[in-house]
Amino acid sequence: MLIDLTGRVAIVTGAGHGLGRAHAIALSRHGARVLVNDLTLSDAEMVCQEIVDAGGEALPVAANVANCEHVQKMVDAAITRWGRVDILVNNAGVLRDKTFAKMELDDFRLVCEIHLMGSVHCTKAVWQHMQQQGYGRVIFTTSSSGLYGNFGQANYGAAKMALVGLMQTLALEGARNGIKVNCLAPSAATAMTNGLYSEQVLQDISPDLVSPAVVALASSEAPTRTILLAGGGSVEAAHITMTRGVCYGERDISAERIINDLPQVCDRTGEMTPACGEAQYKYEVGRRAALRPVCHLA
């Protein structure tokens, strides 16, 4: 099956370099018209020139995703130029790594403002347009640092895991209007990873090996509410699951019993992926009801 994005309009944030650049070029190769966003207009223009030279259509826009007015002007520019926005790739990001004890709160706020609120601003700006046209693909860039933790990245991990929570709800809310929302956790050599890995490792995790996953999530056949991990030519999926756990009677539950039973509480045999947050509530209420004695009438 060939993925054809002809006629689709994509916005890629933070696309002047690294992953964003690779995503923008990959989407264009599949036929999409691409708004290339970056903080620096000259960087966005260079990527656009690459796309145009290859026969595609692209529009460079300088905008800070942490600024709502910048974001709205960016989205308006895409709609003015092409009349629609079908795909949003929230890629813009920044690092301010330090252990939590040494981290300044301003650096915590900055990382959350760019990764989390920047994605919120961009998604909010396109959401109504996608609802009205009955079609949309929103991709959030999460990270293994959020999913699994990473030393020295409390701010980054918190912001990235928050995007998973945002995706979970927006996927449910967007379904009725043909909007599919997913997350991508990339492993790639970018300006944000320089100095963290050896030269050989960086060569093995080229951004170009991640972008096919973005194209897949941007396609008409995309899933929704999915967390894909991609890097070095490998693609995996992550899941937020719930174990079967232990259900106690009202008189039996205690902190001591929970500690004692943790191996059973945490046993992943038969674990579930709830359809929504309410499913946890229904599961627990249903188990509690099953413990009640049944009264038989004579």
Secondary structure, 3 states (H helix, E strand, C coil): CCCCCCCCEEEECCCCCHHHHHHHHHHHHCCCEEEEEECCHHHHHHHHHHHHHCCCCEEEEECCCCCHHHHHHHHHHHHHHHCCCCEEEECCCCCCCECCCCCCHHHHHHHHHHHHHHHHHHHHHHHHHHHHHCCEEEEEECCHHHHHCCCCEHHHHHHHHHHHHHHHHHHHHHHHHCEEEEEEEEECCCCCCCCCCCHHHHHHCCHHHCHHHHHHHHCCCCCCCCEEEEECCEEEEECCCECCCCCCCCCCCCHHHHHHCHHHHCCCCCCECCCCHHHHHHHHHHHHHHHCCCCCCC
